[in-house]
């Protein structure tokens, strides 16, 4: 019984550590490059010299780009959200009407 209790405690600790790692990973994924650079600068600047911070930031940004974890930045044109609408496929009747008009 004592062994089972120890196993449950160890299993719970491992589960908690995995969940914590997943939540930390989720906080960093999906950021844009600008947001990532700002977050790294905020975390590392008080602890390291500026040159080391810029080198680490550049390395992290390159690695996250390579893994596809960064979102693309969207320029705000001031006109709201830009959407792309695909043209609806032509039906046989529409193609015949256009051919008859030519």
C-alpha positions in Angstrom: 0.0 0.0 0.0 2.8 2.4 0.8 4.5 1.6 -2.5 1.2 2.4 -4.4 0.9 5.7 -2.6 4.5 6.7 -3.5 3.8 5.7 -7.1 0.6 7.8 -7.1 2.5 10.8 -5.8 5.3 10.4 -8.4 2.7 10.0 -11.2 0.9 13.1 -10.0 4.1 15.1 -10.0 5.0 14.0 -13.5 1.5 14.8 -14.7 1.7 18.3 -13.2 5.1 18.9 -14.7 3.9 17.9 -18.2 0.8 20.1 -17.9 2.9 23.0 -16.8 5.3 22.6 -19.7 2.3 22.4 -22.1 0.8 25.6 -20.8 4.1 27.4 -21.0 4.6 26.2 -24.6 1.1 27.4 -25.5 1.9 30.9 -24.2 4.8 31.2 -26.7 3.2 29.6 -29.8 1.1 31.6 -32.1 2.9 34.9 -31.4 3.9 37.2 -34.2 7.6 38.0 -34.6 7.2 41.5 -33.1 5.3 40.1 -30.1 7.9 37.4 -29.6 10.8 39.9 -29.7 9.0 42.2 -27.2 8.3 39.3 -24.9 11.9 38.0 -25.0 13.3 41.5 -24.5 11.0 42.0 -21.5 12.1 38.7 -19.9 15.8 38.8 -20.7 16.8 42.5 -20.5 17.0 42.8 -16.7 19.2 39.7 -16.5 21.6 40.0 -19.4 23.6 42.5 -21.5 21.9 43.9 -24.5 24.2 42.2 -27.0 23.4 38.8 -25.5 19.7 39.5 -25.5 19.7 40.5 -29.2 21.6 37.3 -30.1 19.4 35.0 -28.1 16.3 36.8 -29.5 17.5 36.4 -33.1 18.2 32.7 -32.5 14.8 32.0 -30.9 13.0 33.8 -33.7 14.8 31.9 -36.4 14.1 28.5 -34.6 10.4 29.3 -34.2 10.2 30.4 -37.8 11.8 27.1 -38.9 9.3 25.1 -36.8 6.4 27.2 -38.2 5.3 28.4 -34.7 5.1 32.1 -35.5 2.0 33.7 -37.0 2.4 36.1 -39.9 2.0 39.7 -39.2 -1.0 41.5 -40.8 -0.7 45.1 -41.8 -3.6 47.3 -40.6 -4.6 49.4 -43.6 -7.1 51.4 -41.6 -10.0 50.0 -43.6 -10.8 47.1 -41.3 -10.3 43.4 -41.9 -9.2 42.5 -45.4 -10.8 39.3 -46.8 -10.2 37.4 -49.9 -13.3 36.0 -51.6 -13.0 33.2 -54.1 -15.2 33.4 -57.1 -18.0 30.9 -57.2 -17.5 28.1 -59.8 -19.5 28.6 -63.0 -22.4 26.2 -63.6 -23.0 24.7 -67.0 -25.9 27.0 -67.6 -23.8 30.1 -67.0 -21.1 28.8 -69.4 -23.7 28.2 -72.1 -25.2 31.6 -71.7 -21.8 33.3 -72.0 -21.0 31.2 -75.1 -24.3 32.1 -76.7 -23.7 35.8 -76.0 -20.3 35.7 -77.8 
